[in-house]
Amino acid sequence: MSPLHTYQRDATRFILNTPRCLLQMPMGSGKSLTTLTALDSLSLLEDVFPALVIAPLRVAQSTWPNEVAQWPFLEHLRVSVVTGSPAQRQLALDKTADIYTTNYENLPWLEAHLQSRWPFRSIVADESTKLKGFRTRQGTKRAKSLAKVAFRSPRFIGLTGTPAPNGLQDLWGQVWFCDQGQRLGKSFTAFQSRWFRSIQMGANAMATKLEPYPHSQKEIEDRIRDITYSLDIRDHLDIRQPIVNIIKVKLPTNAAKLYRQMEQEMWVQLASLKEVEAVNAAAKTQKCLQIASGFAYHDAKRNYEEIHDAKLEALDSVIEEACGAPVLVAYAFKADLERLLKRFPKGKAMDADPKTIEQWNAGKIPVLFVHPKSAGHGLNLQHGGNILCFYGIDWNLEDRLQVIERIGPVRQKQAGYDRPVFIHYLIAEGTVDELVLTRVDAKKSVMETLMQNLKNR
């Protein structure tokens, strides 16, 4: 009996029939299994191996090799992990394999190292939003390196659960790797001028944002529909929505006074007499988030001073009310992690050791501290629990959605657990925390509309 759901079989057929495509499937819906099944099936018809899988580091190291090992019908595929030092990467490349996995940061090295000897028949870009910054003349170094060799590979599969975390402008770079600009424009400038208007933000002439015209979303969707498979998991599985709990945290009087001063004057003097200054509006936002969290960095070396324990105390209540059930805690700053480990010595920080994930999933870690940027994409943490608490949040919607889905409803159901997912947000009352939560949720509504309209029926 096939382990694939009906929607996964549909996606597999789409890959078979669309040599260069994008799969927009929610987190936890089985994108990697779908892709591996499609490549394995295609190998009976054409040369799709060796294949290169590009992914965030942890996903490249663990998720893809583990996915192959998990399923008997895929265990014949040979996987080589191209990470680590240059010598380790060279050894991995020298191995005979069907699939080579590497992280995005290694793309410049890989392209320069192989150059005209590029051997890969297929490229899989896991979390393809990493390519959203590609530009034909500028843009990220990683994406530019991939662009030099991407079309030497006959097949390209982009995978993401969050295709447009910051709006429709995120799509151009991802789609370019499918068609070299045929659908959305040969350059980002052409794309921008056709479907967006630039709006100045404040007095700085360089501070602008792109706003799509009313007709833009439908036109963009229509142009990329033939190369895009988009899925709403709720059409196929009985998924219960997470139970979201906004926990308002009241700052102590002195902390609230410091916060207001930073907000209004962009400068404060801490109890130790050390001074903290924000040089611009963006820096002020970061300083306000730090104070809301309970500390402030006061020099370039990231030395900090503690200001209050209000969020630590609120988290203490969340853990206590969990009655012994494991709690996943997402933090925003390194100083947060240091304070959390000091306050909760039985907790553990997510690290590069695979045993940490094993221990969490086995219920041996009561509190696991994770940063969304390093513990989001691809990690399976659903066996360890169903409670997530955001100690701090930032402006990155994609990272937040990714870490939620590590224990989210889709993964809970697929793992056979009939239990709700609880998400707690510790929000400092009357601070930028509230603004971040509201603004980032507005981004989410745009992205959900995009995915809904692109669904293949």
C-alpha positions, -999 to +999 in steps of 0.1 A: +000+000+000+013+034-010+023+056+020+013+087+000-019+106+005-040+114-025-027+150-026+009+137-026+002+114-055-013+144-073+018+164-066+040+135-077+022+134-111+026+172-114+064+169-109+065+141-135+047+163-161+064+196-152+102+195-156+107+228-138+081+235-112+072+250-078+054+230-051+037+252-026+026+228+001+020+235+037+046+226+063+043+190+074+025+179+043+053+156+031+071+177+004+103+157+007+086+123+005+066+135-025+097+147-043+117+116-036+089+094-049+086+115-081+124+114-087+125+077-081+096+071-106+112+094-132+144+075-130+127+046-148+120+070-177+149+094-179+182+104-162+172+124-132+202+113-111+224+125-097+202+150-080+212+180-059+191+189-029+197+223-015+182+230+020+188+247+053+218+231+071+199+209+095+175+197+068+203+189+045+222+170+071+193+150+087+158+154+072+165+142+036+188+113+045+163+102+072+134+104+048+151+080+024+160+056+052+125+057+066+107+042+036+115+007+023+106+016-013+132+044-013+160+027+007+178+018-025+186+055-031+221+065-021+225+098-003+257+118+003+257+148+026+279+176+013+284+198+044+312+206+068+348+217+059+359+219+023+378+186+027+346+169+041+326+183+012+350+170-013+349+135+002+311+136+000+312+147-036+336+120-045+312+093-032+289+077-058+253+086-049+219+093-064+212+123-042+237+149-029+224+172-002+240+205+008+230+238+025+225+271+007+256+286+022+277+261+003+264+271-032+292+296-040+318+269-032+299+242-051+295+263-082+331+275-082+344+240-075+325+222-102+321+249-128+318+232-162+318+198-146+283+204-131+269+168-129+234+172-115+204+162-137+180+176-111+180+203-086+156+205-056+155+238-038+140+230-004+125+261+011+129+279-022+121+313-006+158+313+001+160+323-036+136+352-034+165+376-032+179+367-066+184+395-091+200+393-125+225+421-117+226+422-079+210+400-052+222+373-028+255+356-036+241+322-030+212+327-055+236+342-081+259+312-078+230+288-084+217+309-113+250+303-132+244+265-133+207+260-126+197+256-163+224+230-169+201+207-149+170+197-170+148+195-139+143+220-111+118+215-082+112+244-058+096+235-025+081+258+000+053+260+025+055+298+027+059+311-009+054+348-003+061+356+034+066+393+026+042+397-003+040+389-040+075+404-047+090+373-031+078+352-061+100+366-089+133+351-078+117+316-072+099+316-105+130+328-124+147+294-117+119+277-135+117+298-167+145+324-167+119+352-165+095+341-192+064+345-171+071+373-146+098+393-165+134+390-174+145+411-145+131+421-111+129+457-124+106+446-152+085+426-127+083+455-103+074+481-129+046+460-143+028+449-112+039+472-083+041+508-074+068+521-050+056+540-020+080+562+000+080+555+038+089+586+058+113+614+049+141+591+037+139+589-001+155+555+000+129+541+024+103+526+001+080+496-001+064+479-030+026+478-032+009+456-058-018+471-080-053+458-075-051+436-106-016+423-099-023+392-078-047+376-102-024+383-132+007+369-114-012+338-103-025+332-139+010+335-153+026+309-130-004+285-126+010+260-151+043+255-132+028+257-097+012+230-076-004+247-046-022+229-018-046+237+010-041+208+034-076+214+049-091+202+016-076+167+023-071+162+060-092+169+090-068+194+106-078+212+138-066+248+141-040+255+169-053+269+201-037+303+203-032+321+236-020+357+238-005+362+273-001+399+280+029+406+302+029+439+322+063+455+325+075+466+359+073+504+365+111+510+360+112+488+329+082+505+314+098+539+320+130+528+302+109+515+274+090+547+269+122+567+270+138+545+243+106+547+222+105+585+224+142+596+228+161+567+212+184+567+242+183+554+278+207+551+308+206+517+325+208+511+362+246+505+359+248+539+343+257+524+309+241+541+280+221+526+252+214+545+220+195+537+188+210+553+157+179+549+135+143+537+135+152+501+128+177+500+157+151+516+179+127+488+171+153+462+180+161+480+213+125+482+221+121+444+215+150+438+237+136+459+266+102+442+262+120+409+265+138+419+296+173+431+287+193+455+265+226+452+246+248+481+255+279+476+233+290+462+200+302+430+216+266+421+226+272+426+263+239+432+280+222+443+312+191+426+326+161+449+331+132+428+342+120+392+347+084+397+337+085+373+307+106+347+326+079+347+352+051+344+326+069+314+310+073+299+344+035+299+347+031+283+312+055+255+321+038+250+354+004+248+338+017+222+313+017+198+343+049+181+332+042+180+294+072+192+274+072+228+262+090+241+231+101+277+236+111+300+208+134+329+216+145+359+196+179+370+210+211+352+222+207+370+255+172+355+258+187+321+256+213+327+282+187+340+306+163+312+298+190+285+305+198+302+338+162+304+349+152+269+337+183+247+343+164+216+333+158+230+299+181+225+269+190+246+239+187+231+204+221+224+190+238+205+162+238+172+180+211+149+164+206+133+199+190+165+211+161+160+187+159+123+196+158+131+233+131+157+228+110+133+207+115+107+234+101+130+260+134+133+279+137+171+276+111+190+296+118+224+279+136+228+246+148+263+236+149+270+199+156+299+176+131+299+147+158+307+121+178+276+130+151+252+142+124+258+116+127+241+082+123+204+081+127+194+117+103+168+131+096+177+167+059+166+169+067+134+189+081+155+218+050+176+225+022+198+214+029+231+233+049+260+218+056+292+236+070+323+219+091+340+245+100+367+219+090+374+183+104+393+154+093+405+119+100+373+101+067+355+093+083+326+075+105+316+104+076+319+128+053+297+107+080+272+102+088+267+139+050+265+146+047+236+122+075+216+138+048+205+163+018+218+143-015+201+136-005+186+103+025+169+118+005+158+149-021+141+127+004+125+104+022+111+135-011+096+147-016+120+177-052+131+184-043+161+204-046+199+200-017+222+195-013+250+219+006+282+209+013+308+236+026+343+228+043+362+256+035+398+246+048+427+266+017+450+270+019+484+254+051+476+235+063+469+200+056+432+207+019+440+199+027+458+167+050+429+155+023+403+161-004+424+143+018+434+113+032+399+107-002+384+108-013+409+081+015+394+059+001+360+066-033+368+052-017+379+019+002+347+016-028+325+025-048+342-003-021+336-028-019+298-020-056+294-020-060+310-054-032+289-069-046+256-058-047+230-086-080+214-089 
